[in-house]
Amino acid sequence: MSALDNQSATELFQNYQSDFQLLLNGTASLERSSQRLRDSQRIANETEHIGANILTDLRGQREQIMNSRNTLMEADGYVDKSIRTLRGMARRMATNRIITVAIITVLIILILLVIASKFW
């Protein structure tokens, strides 16, 4: 082999080494990118799972709020009915008091008339 052939072989070997190193660097970069992509996919899946759990929790809380609202409306109806009943009872109590006072007044007047009639 001549010096020219040695130099060509050396240059060819260096070119192959350079290309091989570029290929290794590209493969390593591709592997890192693939790992980042897998990590991103895993995080996206976890986020989706968390979001689904949150939606389930929110749905349950909505149902609780709706049930509480219905119970509150029912209780409000009972309170209104109780207020009407108490007002009716207060009216009857006032009426009974007036009737009682009227009866006592009539009895006092009758007693006074009986006492007065004994002296006349």
C-alpha positions in Angstrom: 0.0 0.0 0.0 1.2 3.4 -0.7 1.1 6.5 1.4 -1.8 7.8 -0.6 -3.8 4.6 0.1 -2.9 4.9 3.8 -4.0 8.5 3.9 -7.3 7.7 2.1 -7.9 4.8 4.4 -7.2 7.0 7.5 -9.6 9.7 6.1 -12.2 7.1 5.3 -11.9 5.6 8.8 -12.1 9.1 10.4 -15.2 9.8 8.3 -16.8 6.5 9.4 -15.9 7.3 13.0 -17.4 10.8 12.7 -20.5 9.4 11.0 -20.7 6.6 13.7 -20.4 9.2 16.5 -23.1 11.4 14.9 -25.3 8.3 14.6 -24.7 7.5 18.3 -25.4 11.1 19.3 -28.6 11.0 17.2 -29.7 7.7 18.8 -29.0 9.0 22.3 -30.9 12.2 21.5 -33.8 10.1 20.1 -33.8 7.9 23.2 -33.9 11.0 25.5 -36.7 12.5 23.4 -38.6 9.2 23.6 -38.2 9.1 27.3 -39.5 12.6 27.7 -42.4 11.7 25.4 -43.2 8.6 27.6 -42.9 10.8 30.7 -45.2 13.4 29.2 -47.7 10.6 28.2 -47.6 9.2 31.7 -48.2 12.7 33.2 -51.0 13.3 30.8 -52.6 9.9 31.8 -52.2 10.7 35.5 -53.8 14.2 34.9 -56.6 12.6 33.0 -57.2 10.2 35.8 -57.1 13.0 38.4 -59.5 15.0 36.3 -61.9 12.1 36.0 -61.8 11.6 39.8 -62.5 15.4 40.3 -65.5 15.2 38.0 -66.8 12.2 39.9 -66.4 14.1 43.2 -68.1 17.2 41.7 -71.0 15.1 40.5 -71.4 13.6 44.0 -71.2 17.1 45.5 -73.8 18.4 43.0 -76.2 15.6 44.0 -75.6 16.4 47.7 -76.3 20.1 47.1 -79.5 19.2 45.1 -80.6 16.9 47.9 -79.9 19.6 50.5 -81.8 22.1 48.4 -84.8 19.8 48.2 -84.7 19.1 51.9 -84.4 22.8 52.6 -87.4 23.6 50.4 -89.4 20.9 52.1 -88.4 22.3 55.5 -89.3 25.8 54.4 -92.8 24.4 53.5 -93.1 22.9 57.0 -92.0 26.2 58.6 -94.7 28.1 56.6 -97.3 25.6 57.6 -96.2 25.9 61.3 -96.3 29.7 61.1 -99.9 29.5 59.8 -100.8 27.0 62.5 -99.3 29.2 65.2 -101.1 32.3 63.9 -104.4 30.4 63.9 -103.7 29.3 67.5 -102.9 32.9 68.5 -106.1 34.1 67.0 -108.1 31.4 68.8 -106.3 32.2 72.1 -107.1 36.0 71.7 -110.7 35.1 70.9 -111.0 32.8 73.9 -109.5 35.5 76.1 -112.0 38.0 74.9 -114.8 35.6 75.5 -113.5 34.7 79.0 -113.3 38.4 79.9 -116.8 39.0 78.5 -118.2 36.1 80.6 -116.4 37.2 83.7 -117.7 40.8 83.2 -121.3 39.5 82.7 -120.9 37.3 85.8 -119.6 40.3 87.9 -122.5 42.5 86.6 -125.0 39.7 87.5 -123.5 39.3 91.0 -123.6 43.0 91.5 -127.2 43.1 90.3 -128.2 40.2 92.7 -126.5 42.0 95.6 -128.1 45.3 94.7 -131.5 43.7 94.4 -131.3 42.4 98.0 -130.9 46.0 99.2 -133.8 47.5 97.2 
